[in-house]
Amino acid sequence: MKNLIYLPLLLLLISCQADLTKAERELIYNAETDTPFRVLQTTNREDSLFLRTESKDIKRIKNNPDLQQLIARLHTTLEAENGVGIAAPQIGIARNVFLFMRIDKPERPVEVVINPKITAYSDEVICFERDGCLSVPDESGNTLRHKWIDVEYYNENGEKIKERLEGHSRFEDFTGIIFQHEYDHLRARLFFDKLCP
């Protein structure tokens, strides 16, 4: 009898720790970490509808093997696609996770962003030229972006990061633009929603 009382608690504990849904876990584990995900495309109706779905936060960052598998395969996908950023919704996972290239740092490392927030931004906006997206094939456009943003997010080790990101020149540094672009994916927005007049 005592075991029957604890069973629902155990099941609840397991489901809370899982964080990702069964379908999300199946997607991230359907191949090894060196296999890229399929990138969703706006030219596909189902993909396009999914890209318009707002993402949810990751509840457990530390000691979360599902999250680590997702991040590893996102790295593989970004490298295979030769991009500067990729967000989890672009591969069919509606979670607040993305990777972006730090053009503002030596060797241009790719960093992980989990549960990000933009806490402040410049009043001044610029028209960033030739904004493009891995999910929007063969198209680019000039988009309105903030000149700088203050951001908060967690890295893959669960450390909270607070920083100001700048950079809005394609010829020098556009780190702040990459962050804004990937952040938009988490909010179900695409670059052509922000085209310059």
Solvent accessible surface area in square Angstrom, and as a share of the most:
residue,aa,sasa,rsa
1,M,178,0.79
2,K,140,0.59
3,N,124,0.64
4,L,121,0.60
5,I,104,0.53
6,Y,123,0.47
7,L,88,0.44
8,P,80,0.51
9,L,105,0.52
10,L,95,0.47
11,L,105,0.52
12,L,107,0.53
13,L,99,0.49
14,I,98,0.50
15,S,68,0.44
16,C,75,0.45
17,Q,87,0.39
18,A,23,0.17
19,D,13,0.07
20,L,4,0.02
21,T,70,0.41
22,K,142,0.60
23,A,72,0.56
24,E,21,0.09
25,R,68,0.25
26,E,101,0.45
27,L,56,0.28
28,I,0,0.00
29,Y,106,0.40
30,N,100,0.51
31,A,29,0.22
32,E,128,0.57
33,T,60,0.35
34,D,110,0.57
35,T,53,0.31
36,P,56,0.35
37,F,10,0.04
38,R,153,0.56
39,V,10,0.06
40,L,11,0.06
41,Q,45,0.20
42,T,32,0.19
43,T,110,0.64
44,N,66,0.34
45,R,185,0.68
46,E,142,0.64
47,D,8,0.04
48,S,33,0.21
49,L,101,0.50
50,F,60,0.25
51,L,2,0.01
52,R,100,0.36
53,T,57,0.33
54,E,119,0.53
55,S,16,0.11
56,K,138,0.58
57,D,71,0.37
58,I,3,0.02
59,K,163,0.69
60,R,73,0.27
61,I,18,0.09
62,K,124,0.53
63,N,134,0.69
64,N,2,0.01
65,P,87,0.55
66,D,16,0.08
67,L,0,0.00
68,Q,76,0.34
69,Q,24,0.11
70,L,0,0.00
71,I,10,0.05
72,A,33,0.25
73,R,6,0.02
74,L,0,0.00
75,H,70,0.31
76,T,31,0.18
77,T,0,0.00
78,L,6,0.03
79,E,148,0.66
80,A,66,0.51
81,E,75,0.34
82,N,137,0.70
83,G,14,0.14
84,V,56,0.32
85,G,5,0.05
86,I,0,0.00
87,A,0,0.00
88,A,0,0.00
89,P,1,0.01
90,Q,2,0.01
91,I,3,0.02
92,G,20,0.19
93,I,0,0.00
94,A,17,0.13
95,R,16,0.06
96,N,22,0.11
97,V,0,0.00
98,F,0,0.00
99,L,0,0.00
100,F,0,0.00
101,M,39,0.18
102,R,8,0.03
103,I,16,0.08
104,D,65,0.33
105,K,79,0.33
106,P,117,0.74
107,E,172,0.77
108,R,128,0.47
109,P,51,0.32
110,V,47,0.27
111,E,41,0.18
112,V,4,0.02
113,V,0,0.00
114,I,0,0.00
115,N,19,0.10
116,P,13,0.08
117,K,118,0.50
118,I,44,0.22
119,T,75,0.44
120,A,38,0.29
121,Y,121,0.46
122,S,6,0.04
123,D,143,0.74
124,E,97,0.44
125,V,70,0.40
126,I,30,0.15
127,C,62,0.37
128,F,6,0.03
129,E,97,0.43
130,R,122,0.45
131,D,6,0.03
132,G,34,0.32
133,C,20,0.12
134,L,43,0.21
135,S,0,0.00
136,V,3,0.02
137,P,45,0.29
138,D,152,0.79
139,E,108,0.48
140,S,68,0.44
141,G,15,0.14
142,N,68,0.35
143,T,0,0.00
144,L,68,0.34
145,R,4,0.01
146,H,50,0.22
147,K,65,0.27
148,W,65,0.23
149,I,0,0.00
150,D,32,0.17
151,V,2,0.01
152,E,38,0.17
153,Y,5,0.02
154,Y,69,0.26
155,N,24,0.12
156,E,61,0.28
157,N,90,0.46
158,G,17,0.16
159,E,95,0.43
160,K,106,0.45
161,I,50,0.25
162,K,137,0.58
163,E,46,0.21
164,R,125,0.45
165,L,2,0.01
166,E,102,0.46
167,G,11,0.10
168,H,63,0.28
169,S,34,0.22
170,R,73,0.27
171,F,168,0.70
172,E,137,0.62
173,D,35,0.18
174,F,23,0.10
175,T,1,0.00
176,G,2,0.02
177,I,3,0.02
178,I,6,0.03
179,F,0,0.00
180,Q,9,0.04
181,H,17,0.07
182,E,7,0.03
183,Y,29,0.11
184,D,5,0.03
185,H,2,0.01
186,L,6,0.03
187,R,101,0.37
188,A,13,0.10
189,R,89,0.33
190,L,4,0.02
191,F,5,0.02
192,F,74,0.31
193,D,70,0.36
194,K,58,0.25
195,L,88,0.44
196,C,28,0.17
197,P,162,1.02
